[in-house]
Each structure stands twice: as structure tokens, then as C-alpha cells.
Amino acid sequence: MALASGVRFAERALLRPWALLRGTTLGRTEPAAGGGGDGARRFGSQRVLVEPDAASGVAVMKLRNPPINALSLELLTELVISLEKLENDKTFRGVILTSDCPRVFCAGLDLTEICGRNPAHCAEYWKAMQELWLRTYLSSLVLVAAINGACPAGGCIIALSCDCRVLADNPKYRIGLNETLLGIIAPFWLKDTYVNTIGHRASEQALQLGSLFPPAEALQVGLVDQVVPEDQVQSTALSEMARWLAVPEPGSSQVGPIFFRSRAPADQEHDAKGHRRPPAEAARRRHPELCQLRLQRLHPEVAAGVLGEAPTEERLRAVLPARVLAKPILVGTVALEDSSPVFAHLKLLRALCFAHLPRRP
Ligand SMILES: CC/C=C\CC/C=C/CC(=O)SCCNC(=O)CCNC(=O)[C@H](O)C(C)(C)COP(=O)(O)OP(=O)(O)OC[C@H]1O[C@@H](n2cnc3c(N)ncnc32)[C@H](O)[C@@H]1OP(=O)(O)O
């Protein structure tokens, strides 16, 4: 949600993960579908298609990383760049996030990015993931998720960082945070995001059980705001967007995400001259731990200690895709400095542990 009309992300992304990308075509521009009579031009990258409508100030952003929109490093990076581009363009006030892949909104983290990869790659990947979460969660744009497919784990987190969620009414399109079923400990910021949306008790149950909710239940628990027939997801998302954008900006800035999602002292929100800092810069000041990401390779016993109880191999084999199981899973933890400032729901990635899994025979 817009903080104030003048607030845009002039700042470069915190961790600039795209600098590490090779062979990716970015910023390609082409005429918008349907003629683009208002001068708006479609742009995007290999994995993110952006259809801007300058007249309404709304862009539709489509994830297209087939078959399942797994959040690869490239997709994470391209999403961050596309969002930044729109945030820096004063024409746009809202973005509808949706999928270009049939039946799947987003499958969450690309498990192949963290299985059998070296710690340096994992660290780079986690940084990109953090960056996208910050970009969406603290965005100055109104974000509406038009969820037109399955939405587990990281996909659900993206949806939860939007201001509003519209889900297609298809029982196969389940949404939720199923991390525990993969042997992943949900970091507390993820837990807090859940709690902020569906409340404490519902989160406690859903997170521990790794529940994935079908549409009716997702609506009932408050995980999504609307459930509509599949062919109405886009139009409903646009109606919701209109409702959010109808709020005058000076008013909405009082109750935007910065209001709800952080409680930063004024000196972190403003520079010495009293100018409001870009949200990403303010977040970095509030959370220096973001810059101190550490990745450690742990022995299985240590990981088991961190996890409390190591998930059994059988359990993991039952839930993990076969392709992923063919590789060893990195036993690691991404940890933050304990002395970091406490802002309950913005503390990031204190520990995210992956269980050890031996190579498939
Ligand atoms: C901004 C993000 C911020 C925070 C993130 C916080 C942390 C989040 C943790 C995670 O996200 S962990 C990832 C958890 N994801 C899942 O549990 C999803 C698992 N996948 C599925 O449930 C299904 O694949 C699907 C419902 C998404 C799609 O079903 P379907 O259309 O039937 O396709 P397949 O199951 O046949 O899958 C096709 C293909 O894709 C591979 N695959 C599936 N999920 C992943 C994945 N997450 N990463 C990598 N690869 C994945 C699957 O193995 C198939 O591969 P083949 O080689 O066998 O074709």
C-alpha cells in the first residue's frame, strides 16, 4: 500500500542479486497486448511478464517459470527488478500478481537451488529470497494477488505479502505454509506473517501441521479475501485494486504497510534533513542483520538438535519431488545476529534449517 505519494524506491535493491545474474534478458519492452492505445508498453524478462495500464496506474505482473513457477534465483531476481521498475515509475500505484503457468500460482522455493548446492550459492539464493520478501512486504504499491493455481509455501508467502488475495475456486488450488512437512522450520518472520493474517491459534495449528487449505477453507480462515470462479479471478482482482486505490493517498499513508508492518524510530525512517528514507533503506537500518547473513554447514546431529527432532527419511521421501530427492539436501542454517533490533514481525530468517537427507541409492 502506498506510504505517501512521494515515496518511491529510488534506492537500489538491498542486496542487488541481479548483479550476479548472467544470460538473463531484462527490461525487454514490447507493445502491450490489445494495442496499448494509452502508450503503455508491455515489458518484462524471461520469467516475468508485465502488462502495464498507464491509464489506470495498474500493472499486471505474471510469473512464468514453467512448469510450476518455482522461485529459482532467476525468477526471484527478475521479480525484484520488475517491482522496482514499477515502484520507480510514478505512473503506477498498483500491481496485480498472478501466474502465467496453468494450475500453479507458485510452487514456492525452487528446491533444486538448495539441494546439493554449495553454501555460497545457498547464501546468494537466500539473499535474493529476502530481497523479494522485503520488496513485496514493504512495497509502496498496492499489491493484489490473483491466485490462479496452487499456492504452497513460498508462493503463499508472496500472496501474504500482498494487500489483498483473490483465489480461484478450484479444490486443487490449495494454499498454505507446508514447510514443516518438508522438514523445514518456519522462520519466525514467516510465522508472524501468518499470524498477522489468520490469527494466532489458526497459525499455530496450520503451521505445525503444514496445512494446505482448499479455497473454501482458506476463505473461512481468512487466508484469502475472496474466492471466485476461475474465469473471474482477474476481474475480481481489478475490482479489489480499484477499491484500494480509491482511498486518497494522504489518508492511506497513515495506515499503510509501514504503519502496520514496522514500528521504526523516526531517525530510521527519516534522514538528517528530515526526508523520508525509501522503505528498503529504512528496513536495512532497522535490520542490520539483513547484511550479516551467515550460512553454516551443519552436521546432521547438529541440525537435528536445531530442528528438535529430525524428520524421518520416509516422511521426506513422501513429500519431496523425486527430482529433488536425487540430490543431497544441504544441512544448513541461515542465521542472523542475536543482538539485532527487535521488531517482532520484521525480524528475518533467524534460522531456517534443512534436514539431512542421504543420497538416493
Ligand atoms: C519470497 C519468498 C519468501 C519466503 C519463502 C519462505 C520459505 C518457503 C519454503 C518453500 O517454499 S519450500 C518449497 C515448498 N514447495 C512445495 O512443497 C511444493 C511442492 N510441489 C507441489 O506441491 C506440486 O509440484 C505443485 C502443486 C506445485 C504442482 O503440481 P503438478 O502440477 O502436479 O506438478 P508436479 O508435482 O508433477 O511437479 C512438476 C515438476 O516440478 C518439480 N517440483 C515441484 N515442486 C518443486 C519445487 N518446489 N522445487 C523444485 N522442483 C519442484 C517436480 O518434482 C516435477 O519435476 P519433474 O522433474 O518430476 O517433472
PDBQT file of the ligand as one rigid body, heavy atoms in Angstrom, charges set to zero:
ROOT
HETATM    1  C1  LIG A 401       9.556 -14.592  -1.411  1.00  0.00    +0.000 C 
HETATM    2  C2  LIG A 401       9.655 -15.928  -0.796  1.00  0.00    +0.000 C 
HETATM    3  C3  LIG A 401       9.808 -15.737   0.644  1.00  0.00    +0.000 C 
HETATM    4  C4  LIG A 401       9.871 -16.674   1.538  1.00  0.00    +0.000 C 
HETATM    5  C5  LIG A 401       9.884 -18.122   1.314  1.00  0.00    +0.000 C 
HETATM    6  C6  LIG A 401       9.834 -18.842   2.638  1.00  0.00    +0.000 C 
HETATM    7  C7  LIG A 401      10.200 -20.259   2.547  1.00  0.00    +0.000 C 
HETATM    8  C8  LIG A 401       9.491 -21.151   1.860  1.00  0.00    +0.000 C 
HETATM    9  C9  LIG A 401       9.874 -22.597   1.760  1.00  0.00    +0.000 C 
HETATM   10  C10 LIG A 401       9.443 -23.197   0.452  1.00  0.00    +0.000 C 
HETATM   11  O1  LIG A 401       8.871 -22.559  -0.390  1.00  0.00    +0.000 OA
HETATM   12  S1  LIG A 401       9.890 -24.809   0.223  1.00  0.00    +0.000 SA
HETATM   13  C11 LIG A 401       9.044 -25.288  -1.269  1.00  0.00    +0.000 C 
HETATM   14  C12 LIG A 401       7.770 -25.926  -0.913  1.00  0.00    +0.000 C 
HETATM   15  N1  LIG A 401       7.031 -26.239  -2.081  1.00  0.00    +0.000 N 
HETATM   16  C13 LIG A 401       6.219 -27.283  -2.142  1.00  0.00    +0.000 C 
HETATM   17  O2  LIG A 401       6.044 -28.022  -1.228  1.00  0.00    +0.000 OA
HETATM   18  C14 LIG A 401       5.533 -27.514  -3.462  1.00  0.00    +0.000 C 
HETATM   19  C15 LIG A 401       5.770 -28.907  -3.925  1.00  0.00    +0.000 C 
HETATM   20  N2  LIG A 401       5.151 -29.087  -5.210  1.00  0.00    +0.000 N 
HETATM   21  C16 LIG A 401       3.840 -29.374  -5.366  1.00  0.00    +0.000 C 
HETATM   22  O3  LIG A 401       3.063 -29.453  -4.456  1.00  0.00    +0.000 OA
HETATM   23  C17 LIG A 401       3.384 -29.583  -6.777  1.00  0.00    +0.000 C 
HETATM   24  O4  LIG A 401       4.501 -29.772  -7.580  1.00  0.00    +0.000 OA
HETATM   25  C18 LIG A 401       2.528 -28.424  -7.352  1.00  0.00    +0.000 C 
HETATM   26  C19 LIG A 401       1.145 -28.384  -6.648  1.00  0.00    +0.000 C 
HETATM   27  C20 LIG A 401       3.203 -27.065  -7.203  1.00  0.00    +0.000 C 
HETATM   28  C21 LIG A 401       2.300 -28.680  -8.869  1.00  0.00    +0.000 C 
HETATM   29  O5  LIG A 401       1.735 -29.943  -9.051  1.00  0.00    +0.000 OA
HETATM   30  P1  LIG A 401       1.746 -30.600 -10.510  1.00  0.00    +0.000 P 
HETATM   31  O6  LIG A 401       1.210 -29.620 -11.492  1.00  0.00    +0.000 OA
HETATM   32  O7  LIG A 401       1.070 -31.896 -10.379  1.00  0.00    +0.000 OA
HETATM   33  O8  LIG A 401       3.279 -30.766 -10.889  1.00  0.00    +0.000 OA
HETATM   34  P2  LIG A 401       4.322 -31.860 -10.344  1.00  0.00    +0.000 P 
HETATM   35  O9  LIG A 401       4.107 -32.140  -8.917  1.00  0.00    +0.000 OA
HETATM   36  O10 LIG A 401       4.299 -33.042 -11.286  1.00  0.00    +0.000 OA
HETATM   37  O11 LIG A 401       5.707 -31.066 -10.488  1.00  0.00    +0.000 OA
HETATM   38  C22 LIG A 401       6.271 -30.772 -11.774  1.00  0.00    +0.000 C 
HETATM   39  C23 LIG A 401       7.799 -30.793 -11.650  1.00  0.00    +0.000 C 
HETATM   40  O12 LIG A 401       8.197 -29.778 -10.738  1.00  0.00    +0.000 OA
HETATM   41  C24 LIG A 401       9.013 -30.347  -9.678  1.00  0.00    +0.000 C 
HETATM   42  N3  LIG A 401       8.791 -29.557  -8.455  1.00  0.00    +0.000 N 
HETATM   43  C25 LIG A 401       7.666 -29.429  -7.758  1.00  0.00    +0.000 A 
HETATM   44  N4  LIG A 401       7.824 -28.561  -6.750  1.00  0.00    +0.000 NA
HETATM   45  C26 LIG A 401       9.100 -28.138  -6.814  1.00  0.00    +0.000 A 
HETATM   46  C27 LIG A 401       9.874 -27.208  -6.058  1.00  0.00    +0.000 A 
HETATM   47  N5  LIG A 401       9.346 -26.513  -5.023  1.00  0.00    +0.000 N 
HETATM   48  N6  LIG A 401      11.141 -27.005  -6.403  1.00  0.00    +0.000 NA
HETATM   49  C28 LIG A 401      11.691 -27.655  -7.450  1.00  0.00    +0.000 A 
HETATM   50  N7  LIG A 401      11.006 -28.549  -8.228  1.00  0.00    +0.000 NA
HETATM   51  C29 LIG A 401       9.746 -28.766  -7.901  1.00  0.00    +0.000 A 
HETATM   52  C30 LIG A 401       8.502 -31.783  -9.589  1.00  0.00    +0.000 C 
HETATM   53  O13 LIG A 401       9.460 -32.585  -8.971  1.00  0.00    +0.000 OA
HETATM   54  C31 LIG A 401       8.298 -32.106 -11.041  1.00  0.00    +0.000 C 
HETATM   55  O14 LIG A 401       9.587 -32.323 -11.592  1.00  0.00    +0.000 OA
HETATM   56  P3  LIG A 401       9.839 -33.490 -12.644  1.00  0.00    +0.000 P 
HETATM   57  O15 LIG A 401      11.289 -33.399 -12.978  1.00  0.00    +0.000 OA
HETATM   58  O16 LIG A 401       9.467 -34.758 -11.929  1.00  0.00    +0.000 OA
HETATM   59  O17 LIG A 401       8.907 -33.197 -13.785  1.00  0.00    +0.000 OA
ENDROOT
TORSDOF 0
